């Protein structure tokens, strides 16, 4: 049994090259570790104390301030990022620290996302998370780690913007990279984009599982939640998906619908949210695989509350020549009101394209948890709607 699991682990690690662009696949996998290379230099930019002391951090980043973390010229590949921040999330909202990355002197970022959701921490929470390209480590899920390879041919810049309204008292980081003479021409540029939406239910109600009557149809993905809308050539490599459900009904009956190169109907049409994320039968359990899993699940009634699910296309990237639009239903036929957020990750041919604006601070604000008093008020409204006095249980029709 132990030998079988060891073989599985080795096979997973050997496939890590598929997450990085063509031409760079021998710089990060076990199969290439023994090869002696020329023309590569390992470099690091970090927050270490330049005086030689122990104050190894950026301090007191003011509200509204943009702070540059990394700015280099020439060709190279970032292969590791580590970050930790103080104060902790309950005092400093990770949803309002915006991470941006620019490649090759572009005026537009190819990565734009709140820092928490980018690394796999939704809703300004802090919890362990582990997959192949990203991880959140101890203590208390506050060490943010990326192993995504991020290539550049003419230079790279990484910055953060403090939109929290409070001081970032301490910001520690490493950015490790490989400096090289030139980047292979077929190398893509790393991209990531955050979206957030409070979805709208149907006029006839949140009719999931046909609880309110006959369900409608949605063959073309009208009103689907948008995970990514990419113009250009490249391959899609993954998504962190954050769901906050205000009710106990299963949130994941919606299909994934992916449109490639301008197809009018979904090129890839799935069978349900949990199915796209490689799980089944409405899961509610923590599960971490290098490629997919549930990093956070609700502990409330039914599926009421917050769930973080992820999938990375490490050995099965989604290739596109002209465009890729990734959408998913919020309940079958988009019948549910859900608070949804996501970070999509992909590689794109240079020079890339300008990303859509990410939602503003007010739109990103996490919704509060539904409480027992809220459910009690719903029951009160049910009783009034039945025009009855004393013995309504709540499931009368």
C-alpha positions, -999 to 999 in steps of 0.1 A, spaced: 0 0 0 28 25 9 46 17 -23 15 24 -44 10 58 -27 47 66 -32 44 58 -70 13 81 -72 31 109 -54 61 107 -77 39 106 -108 21 138 -97 54 156 -90 68 145 -124 39 162 -142 45 196 -126 61 207 -159 27 209 -175 18 239 -155 46 260 -169 50 272 -204 66 252 -233 104 257 -234 106 260 -196 94 225 -186 127 212 -175 133 239 -149 110 227 -122 102 190 -123 119 159 -107 128 145 -141 150 175 -148 167 179 -114 198 159 -124 206 180 -155 234 205 -152 225 237 -169 245 267 -182 234 303 -186 210 304 -156 215 324 -124 192 321 -94 183 355 -79 161 368 -51 144 400 -41 131 401 -6 121 424 23 153 417 42 168 444 64 194 463 42 212 475 73 221 440 84 197 441 113 166 419 119 139 443 108 133 422 77 100 437 65 83 466 48 66 486 76 36 509 79 23 508 43 -3 535 44 -40 533 32 -40 541 -5 -3 535 -9 11 514 -38 43 496 -28 66 479 -53 79 445 -43 98 435 -74 112 453 -105 139 437 -127 150 441 -163 159 414 -188 147 378 -192 139 354 -165 113 333 -147 99 338 -112 95 303 -96 87 310 -60 69 336 -40 64 337 -2 45 364 17 33 369 53 15 400 66 6 417 99 -17 424 116 -38 392 111 -69 390 89 -94 399 116 -77 433 118 -64 437 82 -86 426 53 -67 405 28 -96 411 3 -84 447 2 -47 443 -5 -45 442 -43 -17 422 -59 -6 432 -95 20 418 -118 33 434 -150 54 416 -177 78 431 -203 72 467 -196 34 465 -202 14 494 -189 -14 469 -179 -11 442 -153 -14 405 -163 -23 396 -127 -48 416 -107 -64 401 -76 -69 406 -39 -39 389 -23 -59 365 -1 -81 350 -28 -50 348 -52 -32 325 -28 -63 305 -18 -78 324 12 -113 335 7 -134 361 26 -105 375 45 -103 342 64 -71 323 73 -70 285 69 -46 258 56 -46 252 19 -24 230 -2 -22 221 -39 5 218 -64 10 254 -75 -2 272 -44 -2 267 -6 -10 285 26 11 273 55 15 277 92 11 295 115 -27 298 113 -27 298 75 -8 330 73 21 320 51 12 326 14 31 306 -11 32 303 -49 52 279 -71 36 291 -104 63 298 -130 60 334 -142 82 341 -172 93 375 -186 114 385 -216 122 422 -210 114 427 -173 89 422 -146 72 443 -119 51 432 -89 33 456 -66 6 458 -39 -20 485 -32 -33 490 3 -71 495 0 -78 483 35 -82 517 51 -56 507 77 -19 505 81 -2 473 68 22 473 98 45 445 84 49 429 50 75 402 46 82 385 13 106 365 -10 104 366 -48 128 339 -62 136 339 -99 160 326 -125 178 351 -147 186 340 -182 200 354 -215 167 351 -234 133 335 -230 122 308 -255 98 324 -281 70 299 -273 68 309 -236 35 322 -223 30 349 -197 13 341 -164 -21 357 -159 -46 358 -131 -79 376 -126 -103 380 -98 -141 383 -101 -169 387 -75 -206 388 -79 -238 386 -58 -258 366 -83 -295 372 -89 -322 346 -85 -349 340 -111 -381 360 -109 -401 329 -100 -378 321 -71 -348 299 -61 -363 268 -77 -334 244 -72 -342 206 -74 -377 216 -86 -388 225 -50 -410 253 -63 -422 238 -95 -410 229 -130 -374 240 -138 -364 260 -168 -335 253 -193 -302 271 -200 -286 256 -230 -263 286 -239 -252 298 -205 -273 330 -203 -266 348 -170 -239 324 -159 -212 336 -134 -180 346 -152 -147 330 -142 -126 343 -171 -131 360 -204 -97 358 -222 -88 373 -256 -57 358 -273 -38 325 -275 -29 304 -245 -40 277 -221 -61 279 -189 -46 262 -159 -69 266 -129 -94 283 -106 -100 290 -70 -138 292 -65 -154 307 -34 -191 302 -26 -211 318 2 -246 304 2 -273 323 21 -296 292 23 -292 255 31 -300 243 -4 -272 226 -24 -254 254 -43 -237 233 -69 -263 221 -94 -250 246 -120 -230 233 -149 -196 246 -161 -198 260 -196 -166 269 -214 -166 286 -248 -134 283 -268 -124 304 -298 -158 321 -301 -181 291 -301 -217 301 -298 -226 271 -276 -203 257 -249 -173 239 -264 -170 221 -231 -203 216 -212 -202 200 -178 -228 183 -156 -226 201 -123 -203 223 -101 -189 194 -81 -183 174 -112 -161 200 -128 -141 201 -95 -136 163 -97 -159 155 -68 -194 140 -65 -228 140 -48 -228 174 -31 -197 170 -10 -192 188 24 -158 174 34 -123 188 35 -102 173 8 -68 183 -6 -54 167 -38 -25 184 -57 -49 192 -86 -83 197 -69 -102 197 -36 -122 214 -9 -100 236 12 -129 250 33 -164 237 38 -194 251 58 -203 238 92 -239 251 92 -273 237 82 -272 219 49 -250 239 25 -256 272 43 -223 291 46 -189 293 29 -171 268 7 -138 271 -11 -132 246 -39 -103 245 -64 -92 228 -96 -59 231 -114 -54 218 -149 -19 206 -144 -19 177 -169 -50 188 -188 -47 225 -197 -76 240 -217 -60 253 -249 -73 281 -270 -62 299 -302 -83 331 -301 -103 332 -269 -116 314 -239 -147 323 -219 -152 302 -187 -186 304 -171 -206 284 -145 -243 284 -135 -253 296 -100 -277 267 -94 -294 250 -123 -306 276 -149 -290 303 -126 -318 301 -101 -299 309 -69 -286 340 -52 -251 332 -42 -221 353 -32 -195 341 -56 -158 350 -60 -131 334 -81 -95 337 -92 -87 323 -127 -51 314 -137 -38 309 -173 -8 314 -196 -11 337 -226 10 345 -256 29 378 -253 23 406 -252 -10 396 -235 -41 417 -232 -56 442 -208 -77 425 -180 -112 437 -172 -114 458 -140 -117 438 -108 -148 445 -86 -144 475 -63 -140 474 -25 -177 476 -18 -185 448 -42 -157 426 -27 -169 430 9 -177 396 24 -214 390 33 -221 383 69 -231 348 80 -268 339 82 -278 335 118 -305 315 137 -324 348 142 -325 352 104 -340 318 99 -365 325 126 -376 356 108 -380 336 76 -402 312 95 -423 341 108 -429 353 72 -439 318 62 -464 317 90 -479 350 79 -481 339 43 -501 308 54 -526 330 73 -527 304 101 -524 306 138 -507 281 160 -493 248 147 -474 254 114 -443 233 112 -428 250 82 -431 224 54 -468 228 47 -477 235 11 
